Amino acid sequence: MEFNQIETRIDEIKTDEVIGLENDLELMSISLEAEVPEALYIGMKDFISGNENWDQSKLISSAIANFLFQNGSEDRAVIEKYLNDIFNL
């Protein structure tokens, strides 16, 4: 095997790993604790109680994706989350 072939194979393996990682990102989650102003908490609680398809996790996740997208994130997972939430998918 020539050096160029080895180098190409290494690039293919790295690409496969990145694609696998991107797919795994949709399945991964972390616990997050944050202090928010009371007005935001009340608004969030009222929204969730009036919309049965939403929960606290989905709302926070959507808000973060919205913020990141509107501030220039080009991450595919962020863009997908943003668009899915806009179109209620």
N, C-alpha and C positions, 0 to 999 in steps of 0.2 A: 504494500500500500504506500503510495507516494505521500509526501508531506501535505500537498494541497488536498488530497482526499481525506487525510486525517483531520485537517483543519475544517473542512466542510462538514465532516461527520460530527465534530465537536459543536459546531454552530447549530446543526440540526438537533442535537440532544438538548442544547441550551434553549432553543426555540420551543421544543416539546415541553420542557420543564416550565417555561414561562406560561405557555398556554394552559397547562395543567394547573398552575398556581392561580391563574385568572379564573378558571372554572371553580376552584376550591374557595375563592374569596366570597362567592355567593353563598356558600354553605357555612363559612366561618362567622362567628359573632363573638363579641366581647361584652362584658358588663361595664356600664358606664355610670358614674355617679357625678352629679353636677348640681350646684346651687343655681336656681333661676329666680328671677323676681316673681313675687306672688301673683302679679297680674298675668304673667305668662303661664304660670301653673294653673290658675283658674281658667284661663282661655283654653289651655290644652285639655283640662279635665272636662270642660263643657263641650268641646268639640268631640272628644272621644265618646262621651255619653250620648251624643246626638247622632253619631255615625258608627253603626255596628260593625262595619268593615275595617275600622281602624282601632289600633291599640297604641299604648304609649311607645312601644318599641318601633312600630311602623311609622308613627308620627315623627319621632326623633330622627330615625334613619332618613326619612324623606326630607326633613329640614336640613340635615347635614349635606345630603346629596345636592339639594337645591342651592345651598350656599356655595359648595365647592364648584358646581357647574357654572353658576353665575359669576364666579371669581376666577374662571379660566382653567379649571381642571380639564385635562384631556384623557383622564383615566377611563378606560372603556366601561368598567364596572360602575363608576360614578354616573357616567352618561346614561347607561342602561337603566339604572335605578331612577334617575331623574325623569327620563322619558316614560318609563313604566308608571310612575306615580302621576304624571300629567294625564296620561291616557287611561288611568285606573286599570292597569293590567295586572 
